[in-house]
Amino acid sequence: MRVRDRSRHRSRHRLTAGLTTLLLPFATLVALGGSAQAAPSAAPKAAAAGATATYQKTQDWGAGFEGKWTIKNTGTASISSWTVEWDFPAGTRVTSGWDATITNSADHWTAKNLGWNGTLAPGASVTFGFNGSGSGNPSGCKLNGESCDGGGQPGDAPPSAPGTPTASAVTDTSVKLDWKAATDDKGVKNYDVLRDGTKVATVTGTAYADSGLTAGTDYSYSVQARDTADQTGPVSTAVKVRTTGGGGPGPDPGDKVKLGYFTNWGIYQRNYNVKNIVTSGSAEKITHINYAFGNVQGGKCTIGDAYADYDKAVPANLSVDGVGDTWDQPLRGNFNQLRKLKAKYPHIKVLWSFGGWTWSGGFTDAMKNPAAFADSCYKLVEDPRWADVFDGIDLDWEYPNACGLTCDTSGPAVMKNMMQAFRAKFGANNLVTAAITADGSDGGKIDAADYGGAAQYTDWYNVMTYDFFGAWDAKGPTNPHSPLTDFPGIPKQGFNSAAAIAKLKAKGVPAKKLLLGIGFYGRGWTGVTQKEPGGTATGPAAGTYEAGFEDYKVLKNSCPANGTVAGTAYAHCGTNWWSYDTPATIRAKMAWAKEQSLGGAFFWEFSGDTASGELVNAIHEGLK
């Protein structure tokens, strides 16, 4: 029997209507915000005098970019349709587009207007855009078969990225920024200064003093150069700045960590949005959020669900601040909602969690080069589009030098090597944490890797003290999935929270770096006649999303608890038998965590709680 830490619904990686555009052939690529109408088949009217097409690279994140073309009619007659053609260097491709039909033949690309944006009156202009991979610099531009004749012409490349800003003279309300100049073949005209991704100033030099800030608050600054043709280049790497005073953005050093996982797929069937953290009253009672999950592929950290993460337009009624997303804003989806949440509750820190049960298989390959792996993750977490959203990274490898969904045989030192590489890359000002096994059995998963040696590089461990037992053993015996302590008849010694915490302490992990895990769900069997633990079953009980699994918010009403064992509640109703934590058992577990001098607690995950956040409140009250 094995510990199945959070094996359940992590694999629900959804492709949605908004994301399927990325998978279509380029011959059918259409606007995300427009109609799917084909471009006109009639030959386009020649550009003639006064019609221009100008290219701008609006974003650059290393492996990819966002580009925009602007077609402007500066002549005296209307244009009834337009076609823009250009060549990209080998290896540069359009991956998704909007407001045009974009096709290609090898490295030659063609964009045609849609049915609704082809006509341009004198003086009018229209834009279309796309995301791409590669360098993103076009050449050989033609508009309706003629020269494009605009700034941003082939031969006039956009400026380079400026240097990362350096912060100095930080006060309660101001900061001074300096950066190394960008380069451009025809000269740099000025720089846009971006605070938390929004432009706050345009300056001609390489310095700027920002003021009017809030004391004790985190800010992220980056800069972007503009050349004499008004093209903007890639955004610089961001620098994080915290103003002085104000008591700081997070909990006091003596406070306990109260962390919850928010799943990107939860916005689909579960309809649990970032706003629900506010409406449930939980935002005031937590200190940290782990955003789950990013993937680990090809030795690198990668996006988990682009549509949910940063592309989905969130309507006003589901938005944290009551303001809906627009089609053209640079960041949407959960990331933008987390940004809004942090603005409203500045004490909350957000970490991006990578891996999980389903996506842990990529860690083995990634750890063949720990420094390169850490660098790839840093670049993704600190992407200028959302650098201000995240305060660090959580690594959820299930399990180093052991087996989960897949098996790893990298050796016991691999955990220490990983955490050391990530601390070196992310530095002291970012949080670096890990979700780890709670298998405290002799020769079990805690013994398989050097968690003690890795602890010096980690801010804390999320010890997954749940899923010890469940209906993957279909015939039973029925036992609590998250026992706090040993109990008579326990099927495997060491499979309880107290054993796991004791073993980690014995290996040199400081108590303050251990968080106790709480599951906001139950595990259950059916075909059970015995009320007490240890009964036989015929299989997993029916659940809303998967057999043998159900949210607390459902179980509290459908199968109320009628007993406790090893600090965890259980319920026998009809022929079903469930175990889960209640507000009462959670408060007792929090009291135990304080007795053990643990750093706090975390839970999986927000959407299992009630609409009033009663389990989050139990953690909050219990850790006071």
C-alpha positions as CSV (number, residue, x, y, z in Angstrom):
1,M,0.0,0.0,0.0
2,R,1.3,3.5,-0.8
3,V,0.6,7.1,0.1
4,R,-1.4,8.6,-2.7
5,D,-0.8,12.3,-2.0
6,R,-3.4,14.3,-3.9
7,S,-3.7,11.8,-6.8
8,R,-7.3,12.6,-7.4
9,H,-8.4,15.4,-9.8
10,R,-5.1,16.9,-10.9
11,S,-5.3,15.6,-14.4
12,R,-8.2,17.7,-15.4
13,H,-6.2,19.8,-17.8
14,R,-8.9,21.3,-20.1
15,L,-8.9,22.5,-23.6
16,T,-11.5,25.2,-23.9
17,A,-13.1,27.1,-26.7
18,G,-10.7,30.0,-26.2
19,L,-7.7,27.8,-26.4
20,T,-8.5,25.6,-29.3
21,T,-7.5,28.4,-31.7
22,L,-3.9,27.5,-30.9
23,L,-4.5,24.0,-32.2
24,L,-6.2,24.9,-35.5
25,P,-4.3,24.9,-38.9
26,F,-3.1,28.3,-39.8
27,A,-5.4,28.3,-42.8
28,T,-8.3,28.6,-40.4
29,L,-6.8,30.9,-37.8
30,V,-9.3,33.7,-37.0
31,A,-9.7,36.4,-34.4
32,L,-10.4,35.3,-30.8
33,G,-12.7,38.3,-30.4
34,G,-14.1,38.4,-33.9
35,S,-16.3,36.3,-36.2
36,A,-15.2,33.1,-37.9
37,Q,-16.1,34.6,-41.2
38,A,-13.6,33.9,-44.0
39,A,-11.6,36.8,-45.5
40,P,-13.1,38.3,-48.8
41,S,-12.1,36.4,-51.9
42,A,-12.0,39.4,-54.1
43,A,-8.6,40.9,-55.0
44,P,-7.7,43.6,-52.6
45,K,-7.5,47.2,-53.7
46,A,-3.9,48.4,-54.1
47,A,-2.5,50.4,-51.2
48,A,-1.4,53.2,-53.5
49,A,-0.2,56.4,-51.9
50,G,-0.8,57.0,-48.3
51,A,-1.6,53.5,-47.0
52,T,0.9,52.1,-44.5
53,A,1.4,49.0,-42.4
54,T,3.5,49.3,-39.3
55,Y,4.8,46.4,-37.1
56,Q,5.3,46.6,-33.4
57,K,6.6,43.9,-31.0
58,T,4.4,44.6,-28.0
59,Q,5.7,41.8,-25.7
60,D,8.8,39.6,-25.6
61,W,9.3,36.8,-23.1
62,G,12.4,35.1,-24.5
63,A,10.9,32.0,-26.1
64,G,8.0,33.9,-27.5
65,F,6.6,37.3,-28.3
66,E,3.4,39.2,-29.1
67,G,3.3,41.3,-32.3
68,K,0.9,43.8,-33.7
69,W,0.4,45.3,-37.2
70,T,-1.3,48.6,-37.7
71,I,-2.8,49.4,-41.1
72,K,-3.5,53.1,-41.7
73,N,-5.2,54.8,-44.6
74,T,-3.6,58.2,-44.9
75,G,-4.8,58.8,-48.4
76,T,-8.0,60.4,-49.7
77,A,-10.0,57.3,-50.9
78,S,-11.4,54.4,-48.9
79,I,-9.8,51.0,-48.8
80,S,-12.3,48.1,-49.1
81,S,-10.0,45.3,-48.0
82,W,-6.4,44.7,-47.0
83,T,-3.7,42.0,-47.1
84,V,-0.4,42.3,-45.3
85,E,2.5,40.0,-46.3
86,W,5.9,39.6,-44.7
87,D,8.7,37.1,-44.2
88,F,9.9,35.8,-40.8
89,P,13.4,34.4,-40.2
90,A,13.6,30.6,-40.1
91,G,12.3,29.3,-36.8
92,T,9.9,32.2,-36.2
93,R,6.2,31.3,-36.3
94,V,2.8,32.7,-35.5
95,T,1.1,30.4,-32.9
96,S,-2.2,32.2,-32.4
97,G,-3.8,35.4,-33.8
98,W,-6.7,37.7,-33.6
99,D,-8.6,40.2,-35.8
100,A,-7.2,38.7,-39.1
101,T,-7.0,35.4,-41.0
102,I,-3.3,34.5,-40.8
103,T,-1.8,31.8,-43.1
104,N,1.7,30.9,-44.1
105,S,3.8,29.1,-46.8
106,A,7.0,28.2,-45.1
107,D,8.4,31.5,-43.7
108,H,6.2,33.7,-45.8
109,W,3.2,34.9,-43.8
110,T,-0.1,36.5,-45.0
111,A,-2.8,38.2,-43.0
112,K,-6.2,39.2,-44.5
113,N,-8.9,41.2,-42.9
114,L,-12.1,39.6,-41.5
115,G,-15.5,40.5,-42.8
116,W,-16.0,43.3,-40.4
117,N,-12.7,45.2,-40.4
118,G,-11.7,45.4,-44.1
119,T,-13.0,48.9,-45.0
120,L,-10.8,51.9,-44.0
121,A,-12.0,55.4,-44.6
122,P,-9.4,58.1,-45.1
123,G,-7.5,58.7,-41.9
124,A,-8.8,55.4,-40.3
125,S,-6.6,52.6,-39.0
126,V,-7.1,49.0,-37.8
127,T,-4.8,46.6,-36.0
128,F,-4.4,42.9,-35.8
129,G,-2.1,40.9,-33.5
130,F,-0.7,37.5,-32.8
131,N,1.5,35.5,-30.4
132,G,4.6,33.8,-31.9
133,S,7.7,31.9,-31.2
134,G,11.2,32.9,-32.2
135,S,12.8,36.3,-32.8
136,G,9.7,38.0,-34.2
137,N,11.4,40.5,-36.6
138,P,9.7,40.7,-40.0
139,S,11.1,41.6,-43.4
140,G,9.8,42.1,-46.9
141,C,6.5,43.8,-45.8
142,K,3.8,44.4,-48.5
143,L,0.4,45.9,-48.1
144,N,-2.0,44.9,-50.8
145,G,0.9,44.1,-53.0
146,E,2.7,47.4,-52.5
147,S,5.5,48.6,-50.2
148,C,4.2,49.1,-46.6
149,D,5.9,52.6,-46.5
150,G,5.6,52.9,-42.7
151,G,7.8,53.1,-39.5
152,G,8.6,49.6,-38.5
153,Q,9.6,48.8,-42.1
154,P,11.9,45.9,-42.8
155,G,15.4,47.1,-42.1
156,D,14.2,49.1,-39.1
157,A,14.3,46.6,-36.3
158,P,12.8,47.4,-32.9
159,P,15.1,48.4,-30.1
160,S,16.6,45.9,-27.7
161,A,15.5,45.3,-24.2
162,P,16.9,47.8,-21.7
163,G,18.9,46.5,-18.7
164,T,17.1,45.3,-15.6
165,P,16.3,48.4,-13.5
166,T,18.3,49.0,-10.3
167,A,16.4,50.4,-7.3
168,S,17.8,52.9,-4.9
169,A,16.8,55.6,-2.4
170,V,13.7,53.5,-1.4
171,T,11.5,55.3,1.1
172,D,7.9,54.8,2.4
173,T,6.5,56.5,-0.7
174,S,9.2,56.7,-3.4
175,V,12.0,54.9,-5.2
176,K,14.7,55.8,-7.7
177,L,15.2,53.6,-10.8
178,D,18.2,53.4,-13.1
179,W,18.9,51.1,-16.1
180,K,21.3,50.4,-18.9
181,A,20.3,51.9,-22.2
182,A,18.7,49.9,-25.0
183,T,20.3,49.8,-28.5
184,D,18.6,50.5,-31.8
185,D,19.9,50.8,-35.4
186,K,18.3,54.2,-35.8
187,G,18.4,55.5,-32.2
188,V,16.3,55.2,-29.0
189,K,13.7,58.0,-28.6
190,N,12.5,57.3,-25.0
191,Y,11.5,54.7,-22.4
192,D,8.2,53.6,-20.9
193,V,8.4,52.8,-17.2
194,L,6.1,50.0,-16.1
195,R,4.9,49.6,-12.5
196,D,3.2,46.2,-12.0
197,G,2.8,45.9,-15.7
198,T,1.2,49.3,-16.2
199,K,2.9,52.3,-17.8
200,V,3.4,55.1,-15.2
201,A,5.8,57.4,-17.1
202,T,7.7,58.0,-20.4
203,V,11.2,59.4,-20.0
204,T,14.1,60.3,-22.4
205,G,16.9,59.3,-20.1
206,T,17.8,56.0,-18.3
207,A,16.5,57.0,-14.8
208,Y,13.2,57.7,-13.2
209,A,12.0,58.6,-9.6
210,D,8.6,57.2,-8.8
211,S,6.6,58.7,-6.0
212,G,3.1,58.6,-4.3
213,L,3.6,54.9,-3.3
214,T,2.2,53.1,-0.3
215,A,4.4,52.3,2.7
216,G,5.3,48.6,3.2
217,T,4.1,47.5,-0.2
218,D,5.6,45.4,-3.0
219,Y,6.0,46.8,-6.4
220,S,7.5,45.4,-9.7
221,Y,9.3,47.7,-12.2
222,S,10.4,47.1,-15.7
223,V,11.2,49.4,-18.7
224,Q,10.7,49.3,-22.5
225,A,12.5,51.3,-25.1
226,R,10.9,53.1,-28.1
227,D,12.8,54.0,-31.2
228,T,12.5,57.0,-33.5
229,A,10.0,55.1,-35.7
230,D,7.9,54.7,-32.5
231,Q,8.5,50.9,-32.3
232,T,8.7,49.4,-28.8
233,G,11.1,46.7,-28.1
234,P,10.9,43.8,-25.5
235,V,10.3,44.6,-21.9
236,S,13.2,44.4,-19.5
237,T,13.4,41.9,-16.7
238,A,11.5,43.2,-13.7
239,V,13.0,44.3,-10.4
240,K,10.9,43.9,-7.2
241,V,10.9,46.8,-4.7
242,R,9.2,47.0,-1.3
243,T,8.7,50.4,0.2
244,T,9.8,51.0,3.8
245,G,7.4,51.3,6.7
246,G,3.8,50.1,6.9
247,G,4.7,46.8,8.8
248,G,5.5,45.0,5.6
249,P,3.3,43.1,3.1
250,G,3.2,39.7,4.8
251,P,2.6,38.2,8.3
252,D,4.9,39.1,11.1
253,P,7.8,36.7,11.6
254,G,6.0,35.1,14.6
255,D,2.8,34.6,12.8
256,K,1.8,31.2,11.4
257,V,1.5,30.4,7.7
258,K,-2.1,29.8,6.6
259,L,-1.8,28.6,2.9
260,G,-4.4,27.4,0.5
261,Y,-4.1,25.8,-3.0
262,F,-6.0,27.4,-5.8
263,T,-6.4,25.2,-8.9
264,N,-6.5,26.7,-12.3
265,W,-9.0,24.1,-13.5
266,G,-11.3,24.9,-10.7
267,I,-12.8,27.7,-12.8
268,Y,-14.5,25.2,-15.1
269,Q,-16.8,22.5,-13.7
270,R,-16.4,23.7,-10.1
271,N,-17.0,27.3,-11.0
272,Y,-14.6,28.4,-8.2
273,N,-13.0,31.7,-9.1
274,V,-10.5,33.9,-7.3
275,K,-13.4,36.1,-6.3
276,N,-14.8,33.2,-4.2
277,I,-11.8,33.6,-1.9
278,V,-13.1,37.1,-1.1
279,T,-16.8,36.3,-0.9
280,S,-16.2,33.4,1.4
281,G,-14.3,35.6,3.8
282,S,-11.2,33.5,3.4
283,A,-9.0,36.3,2.0
284,E,-8.7,38.0,5.4
285,K,-7.8,34.7,7.1
286,I,-5.0,33.3,4.8
287,T,-1.4,34.4,4.4
288,H,-0.4,32.6,1.2
289,I,-1.8,31.0,-2.0
290,N,-0.2,28.2,-4.0
291,Y,-1.4,28.5,-7.6
292,A,-1.7,25.0,-9.1
293,F,-0.3,23.9,-11.4
294,G,2.5,24.8,-13.9
295,N,3.9,21.9,-15.8
296,V,7.4,20.5,-16.0
297,Q,8.3,19.5,-19.6
298,G,11.5,19.1,-21.6
299,G,13.6,20.1,-18.6
300,K,11.8,23.3,-18.0
301,C,8.8,24.9,-16.2
302,T,6.0,25.5,-18.6
303,I,2.5,26.9,-18.6
304,G,-0.2,24.6,-17.2
305,D,-3.4,26.0,-18.8
306,A,-2.8,29.2,-20.8
307,Y,-6.5,29.9,-21.2
308,A,-7.3,29.7,-17.5
309,D,-4.0,31.2,-16.4
310,Y,-3.8,34.4,-18.4
311,D,-6.2,34.5,-21.4
312,K,-9.7,33.9,-20.2
313,A,-11.8,37.1,-20.1
314,V,-13.3,37.2,-16.7
315,P,-16.7,39.0,-16.6
316,A,-17.5,41.7,-14.1
317,N,-19.7,39.5,-11.9
318,L,-16.8,37.0,-11.4
319,S,-14.1,39.6,-11.0
320,V,-12.5,40.5,-7.7
321,D,-13.1,44.2,-8.2
322,G,-16.3,44.0,-10.2
323,V,-14.6,45.2,-13.4
324,G,-14.7,42.8,-16.3
325,D,-11.8,42.1,-18.6
326,T,-11.6,43.6,-22.1
327,W,-10.5,41.7,-25.2
328,D,-7.4,43.8,-25.7
329,Q,-6.0,44.1,-22.1
330,P,-2.5,42.6,-21.8
331,L,-3.3,40.2,-18.9
332,R,-6.5,38.4,-18.2
333,G,-7.6,35.1,-16.5
334,N,-6.6,33.9,-13.1
335,F,-3.3,35.8,-13.0
336,N,-5.0,39.1,-13.4
337,Q,-7.6,38.2,-10.7
338,L,-4.8,37.3,-8.4
339,R,-3.2,40.6,-9.1
340,K,-6.5,42.3,-8.1
341,L,-6.8,40.1,-5.0
342,K,-3.3,41.2,-3.8
343,A,-4.1,44.8,-4.4
344,K,-7.2,44.4,-2.2
345,Y,-5.4,42.2,0.4
346,P,-1.7,43.2,0.3
347,H,-0.8,40.8,3.1
348,I,-1.4,37.8,0.8
349,K,1.6,36.2,-1.0
350,V,1.2,34.0,-4.1
351,L,3.5,31.2,-5.1
352,W,3.3,29.4,-8.5
353,S,3.3,25.6,-7.8
354,F,4.8,23.3,-10.5
355,G,4.3,19.6,-10.9
356,G,1.7,17.8,-8.8
357,W,0.7,14.1,-9.1
358,T,0.0,14.2,-12.8
359,W,2.9,16.4,-13.9
360,S,5.7,15.2,-11.6
361,G,7.1,12.9,-14.3
362,G,9.1,15.8,-15.9
363,F,11.2,16.5,-12.8
364,T,13.6,13.5,-13.5
365,D,14.7,14.9,-16.8
366,A,14.8,18.5,-15.6
367,M,17.1,17.6,-12.7
368,K,19.8,16.4,-15.1
369,N,20.7,20.1,-15.2
370,P,19.4,21.7,-12.0
371,A,20.7,25.2,-12.8
372,A,19.1,25.3,-16.3
373,F,15.8,24.0,-14.8
374,A,15.8,26.7,-12.1
375,D,16.6,29.3,-14.7
376,S,13.7,28.3,-16.9
377,C,11.3,28.4,-13.9
378,Y,12.6,31.8,-12.9
379,K,12.1,33.3,-16.3
380,L,8.5,32.0,-16.4
381,V,7.6,33.1,-12.9
382,E,9.3,36.5,-13.4
383,D,7.8,37.0,-16.9
384,P,7.2,40.8,-17.1
385,R,3.5,40.2,-17.9
386,W,2.9,38.8,-14.4
387,A,6.1,39.2,-12.4
388,D,4.2,41.3,-9.8
389,V,1.6,38.5,-9.2
390,F,4.0,35.9,-7.8
391,D,6.2,36.1,-4.7
392,G,8.0,32.8,-5.3
393,I,7.8,29.2,-6.4
394,D,6.5,25.9,-4.9
395,L,7.9,22.6,-6.2
396,D,5.5,19.7,-6.0
397,W,7.6,16.7,-7.0
398,E,5.8,13.4,-6.2
399,Y,8.3,11.9,-5.5
400,P,12.1,12.4,-5.7
401,N,14.0,9.0,-5.7
402,A,10.7,7.2,-5.3
403,C,7.5,6.3,-7.1
404,G,4.3,8.2,-7.6
405,L,2.4,8.1,-10.9
406,T,5.9,7.6,-12.3
407,C,9.1,6.4,-10.7
408,D,12.4,8.4,-10.1
409,T,15.8,6.8,-9.4
410,S,17.9,10.0,-9.3
411,G,19.3,9.2,-5.9
412,P,18.8,10.6,-2.4
413,A,20.8,13.9,-3.1
414,V,18.4,15.0,-5.8
415,M,16.0,16.9,-3.5
416,K,18.9,18.9,-1.9
417,N,20.4,19.6,-5.3
418,M,17.0,20.9,-6.6
419,M,16.3,23.2,-3.7
420,Q,19.9,24.5,-3.7
421,A,19.7,25.4,-7.4
422,F,16.3,27.1,-7.0
423,R,17.4,29.1,-4.0
424,A,20.5,30.3,-5.8
425,K,18.4,31.4,-8.8
426,F,15.4,32.9,-7.0
427,G,17.5,34.6,-4.2
428,A,16.6,35.5,-0.7
429,N,13.8,37.9,-1.6
430,N,11.6,35.2,-3.2
431,L,9.9,32.3,-1.4
432,V,11.1,28.8,-2.4
433,T,9.0,26.0,-1.0
434,A,8.2,22.3,-1.7
435,A,5.2,20.0,-1.2
436,I,6.6,16.7,0.1
437,T,5.6,13.2,1.1
438,A,4.2,12.3,4.6
439,D,5.2,8.7,4.3
440,G,6.8,8.2,7.7
441,S,7.2,4.4,7.5
442,D,10.6,2.8,7.9
443,G,12.4,2.9,4.5
444,G,9.5,4.9,3.1
445,K,9.4,8.0,0.9
446,I,10.8,10.4,3.5
447,D,13.8,8.1,3.9
448,A,14.3,8.0,0.1
449,A,15.5,11.6,-0.3
450,D,17.6,14.1,1.6
451,Y,14.8,16.3,2.9
452,G,16.9,17.3,5.9
453,G,19.7,18.6,3.7
454,A,17.4,20.4,1.4
455,A,15.6,22.2,4.3
456,Q,18.4,24.8,4.5
457,Y,17.4,26.2,1.1
458,T,13.7,26.1,1.6
459,D,11.3,28.5,3.3
460,W,9.0,25.7,4.3
461,Y,7.7,22.3,3.4
462,N,4.0,21.5,2.7
463,V,3.9,18.1,4.3
464,M,1.0,16.3,2.5
465,T,-0.5,14.7,5.6
466,Y,-3.6,13.3,3.9
467,D,-4.5,10.5,1.5
468,F,-2.8,7.9,3.7
469,F,-5.7,5.5,3.0
470,G,-8.5,5.5,0.5
471,A,-10.7,3.5,-1.9
472,W,-7.9,2.7,-4.3
473,D,-8.0,-0.3,-1.9
474,A,-11.5,-1.0,-3.1
475,K,-12.3,-3.7,-0.6
476,G,-11.0,-1.7,2.3
477,P,-10.4,-1.8,5.2
478,T,-12.1,1.5,5.8
479,N,-9.8,3.9,7.5
480,P,-9.3,7.7,7.9
481,H,-7.4,9.2,5.0
482,S,-5.8,11.8,7.2
483,P,-5.1,10.4,10.7
484,L,-3.2,12.7,13.0
485,T,-1.9,9.9,15.1
486,D,-1.5,6.1,15.2
487,F,-4.6,4.1,16.0
488,P,-5.5,0.5,16.7
489,G,-5.7,-1.6,13.5
490,I,-3.8,1.0,11.3
491,P,-2.9,-1.0,8.1
492,K,0.6,0.5,7.9
493,Q,2.8,1.9,10.6
494,G,4.1,5.4,9.9
495,F,1.1,6.4,7.8
496,N,0.0,9.3,10.0
497,S,0.8,12.9,10.5
498,A,2.6,12.6,13.8
499,A,4.9,10.0,12.5
500,A,5.8,12.0,9.4
501,I,6.5,15.2,11.4
502,A,8.6,13.3,13.9
503,K,10.7,11.7,11.2
504,L,11.3,15.0,9.4
505,K,12.3,16.7,12.6
506,A,14.7,13.8,13.3
507,K,16.3,14.4,9.9
508,G,17.1,17.9,10.8
509,V,14.2,19.9,9.4
510,P,13.3,22.7,11.8
511,A,9.7,22.6,13.1
512,K,9.0,26.1,11.9
513,K,9.7,24.9,8.3
514,L,7.0,22.3,8.5
515,L,3.3,23.0,7.6
516,L,0.6,20.5,8.5
517,G,-1.6,19.5,5.5
518,I,-5.4,19.5,5.7
519,G,-7.7,18.0,3.0
520,F,-10.9,19.9,2.3
521,Y,-12.5,16.6,1.1
522,G,-13.3,13.1,2.1
523,R,-12.4,9.6,1.0
524,G,-15.1,7.0,1.0
525,W,-16.2,3.4,0.3
526,T,-19.6,1.8,-0.4
527,G,-21.0,-1.6,0.5
528,V,-19.9,-1.1,4.1
529,T,-21.9,-2.5,7.0
530,Q,-19.6,-1.6,9.9
531,K,-19.8,1.9,11.4
532,E,-16.3,1.9,13.0
533,P,-13.1,1.9,11.0
534,G,-11.7,-1.4,9.7
535,G,-14.8,-2.6,7.8
536,T,-14.9,-4.3,4.4
537,A,-16.3,-2.6,1.3
538,T,-17.4,-3.5,-2.2
539,G,-15.8,-0.4,-3.9
540,P,-15.4,3.4,-3.8
541,A,-18.4,5.4,-2.9
542,A,-20.0,7.6,-5.6
543,G,-18.6,11.2,-5.8
544,T,-19.5,14.3,-7.7
545,Y,-16.2,14.4,-9.7
546,E,-14.7,11.0,-9.1
547,A,-15.5,7.8,-7.2
548,G,-14.3,7.6,-3.7
549,F,-13.8,11.4,-3.4
550,E,-16.1,14.2,-2.3
551,D,-15.8,17.8,-1.1
552,Y,-16.4,18.7,2.5
553,K,-19.1,21.1,1.5
554,V,-21.2,18.2,0.1
555,L,-20.4,15.6,2.8
556,K,-21.3,17.8,5.8
557,N,-24.9,17.6,4.6
558,S,-25.1,14.3,2.6
559,C,-23.2,12.2,5.2
560,P,-22.7,14.1,8.5
561,A,-19.9,12.9,10.7
562,N,-20.9,10.5,13.5
563,G,-17.5,9.5,14.9
564,T,-13.8,10.3,15.2
565,V,-10.7,8.3,15.0
566,A,-7.0,9.4,15.3
567,G,-8.1,13.1,15.2
568,T,-10.2,12.8,12.1
569,A,-13.9,12.5,11.6
570,Y,-15.7,9.6,9.9
571,A,-19.3,9.0,8.9
572,H,-21.3,5.9,8.2
573,C,-24.6,6.6,6.3
574,G,-26.5,3.8,4.5
575,T,-23.8,1.6,3.1
576,N,-21.3,4.4,2.5
577,W,-18.4,5.1,4.8
578,W,-16.5,8.4,4.6
579,S,-13.6,10.1,6.5
580,Y,-12.9,13.8,6.4
581,D,-11.9,16.7,8.6
582,T,-14.5,19.0,10.1
583,P,-14.1,22.4,11.7
584,A,-13.8,20.7,15.1
585,T,-11.1,18.2,14.0
586,I,-9.2,21.0,12.2
587,R,-9.1,23.1,15.3
588,A,-7.8,20.2,17.3
589,K,-5.1,19.6,14.6
590,M,-4.1,23.2,14.7
591,A,-3.7,23.0,18.5
592,W,-1.4,20.0,17.9
593,A,0.5,22.0,15.3
594,K,1.1,24.8,17.7
595,E,2.3,22.3,20.4
596,Q,4.8,20.9,17.9
597,S,6.0,24.5,17.1
598,L,5.2,24.0,13.4
599,G,5.3,26.9,11.0
600,G,1.5,26.7,10.3
601,A,-0.8,24.8,8.0
602,F,-1.9,24.5,4.4
603,F,-4.9,22.9,2.7
604,W,-5.9,21.3,-0.5
605,E,-7.9,23.1,-1.8
606,F,-10.2,26.2,-1.7
607,S,-13.2,24.9,-3.7
608,G,-13.9,22.0,-1.2
609,D,-14.8,24.5,1.5
610,T,-18.3,25.9,2.1
611,A,-19.4,29.2,0.6
612,S,-18.8,30.8,4.0
613,G,-15.3,29.4,4.3
614,E,-15.8,27.5,7.5
615,L,-12.8,25.2,7.2
616,V,-10.5,28.2,6.4
617,N,-11.9,29.9,9.4
618,A,-11.2,26.8,11.6
619,I,-7.5,26.9,10.5
620,H,-7.4,30.7,11.2
621,E,-8.9,30.4,14.6
622,G,-6.9,27.3,15.5
623,L,-3.6,28.9,14.8
624,K,-4.2,32.2,16.7
